[in-house]
């Protein structure tokens, strides 16, 4: 099993997909990219992803529907919504549906890495909390960790020293 965090990039714009993929691979992340919501759900059925970077406006299934499906079927996957059409209403809806973060495009390489790193830390914190509490429910609501530091290129935000972060 890979010791790297698995990240899925979902965006219909090829330039955006490749940019995010290259940025995260440079940070030593295991990244796959797909161009729409249907492909994202198929990819998630095939393997577990720790983090999903998700566009909202795509042909076919829109990002909010994909987010809802991900959080219902794979609640331990953290989702970062990245959209070129940000609104207060869609940000509130994304967070209500379980998104870890909501970013407005354009998003640079450091922002992509920082968002993924924060989502990874959130997942680790949530799993640690679940494992340490015998009364914790499997789908317990997680709380965003406010202490993640921006990635500055030193250690990889995707390297997992204690193997994969799935329990």
Residue pairs with C-beta under 8 A, 6 or more apart in sequence:
1 163
1 164
2 30
2 164
3 159
3 160
3 161
3 163
3 164
4 28
4 29
4 30
4 158
4 159
4 160
5 29
5 30
5 50
5 51
5 116
5 120
5 157
5 158
5 159
5 160
5 164
5 165
6 30
6 31
6 32
6 47
6 48
6 49
6 50
6 51
6 164
7 24
7 29
7 30
7 31
7 32
7 49
7 50
7 51
7 52
7 53
7 116
7 158
8 31
8 32
8 33
8 34
8 40
8 43
8 44
8 49
8 51
8 52
8 53
9 17
9 20
9 21
9 24
9 31
9 32
9 33
9 34
9 52
9 53
10 33
10 34
10 35
10 36
10 37
10 39
10 40
10 52
10 53
10 54
10 55
10 58
10 63
10 66
11 17
11 20
11 33
11 35
11 53
11 54
11 55
11 58
11 82
12 35
12 36
12 55
12 57
12 58
12 59
13 55
14 35
16 55
16 105
17 33
17 34
17 35
18 33
19 109
19 112
20 31
20 33
20 53
20 107
20 112
21 31
21 33
22 109
23 109
23 112
23 113
24 31
24 112
24 113
24 116
24 158
25 31
26 109
27 113
27 116
27 151
27 153
27 156
27 157
27 158
28 156
28 158
28 159
29 116
29 156
29 157
29 158
30 158
32 43
32 49
34 40
34 42
34 43
35 58
36 58
36 59
36 60
36 61
37 58
37 60
37 61
37 62
37 63
37 65
37 66
37 69
38 60
38 61
40 52
40 54
40 66
40 70
41 61
41 66
41 69
41 70
41 73
43 49
44 52
44 70
44 73
44 74
44 77
48 74
48 76
48 77
48 166
49 74
49 77
50 77
50 78
50 119
50 120
50 123
50 164
50 165
50 166
51 77
51 78
51 79
51 80
51 116
51 119
51 120
51 123
52 70
52 77
52 78
52 79
52 80
53 80
53 82
53 112
53 115
53 116
54 63
54 66
54 67
54 70
54 79
54 80
54 81
54 82
54 99
55 63
55 81
55 82
55 83
55 84
56 62
56 63
56 64
56 81
56 83
56 85
56 90
56 94
57 63
57 83
57 84
57 85
63 81
63 83
64 90
64 93
64 94
64 97
67 79
67 81
67 94
67 97
67 98
67 99
68 97
70 77
70 79
71 77
71 79
71 97
71 98
75 98
75 138
75 139
76 123
76 126
76 127
76 166
78 100
78 119
78 120
78 122
78 123
79 98
79 99
79 100
79 119
80 99
80 100
80 101
80 102
80 103
80 115
80 116
80 119
81 90
81 91
81 94
81 99
81 101
81 102
81 103
82 103
82 104
82 105
82 107
82 112
82 115
83 90
83 102
83 103
83 104
83 105
84 104
84 105
84 106
86 102
86 104
86 105
90 102
91 102
94 102
95 102
100 118
100 119
100 122
100 144
101 115
101 118
101 119
101 144
103 111
103 115
107 115
110 150
110 151
113 151
113 157
114 148
114 150
114 151
114 157
116 157
116 158
117 148
117 150
117 151
117 157
117 158
118 144
118 145
118 148
120 157
120 158
120 165
121 145
121 148
122 142
122 144
122 145
122 148
123 165
124 165
125 142
125 145
126 140
126 142
126 143
127 165
127 167
129 136
129 140
129 142
130 136
130 138
130 140
130 167
131 167
151 157
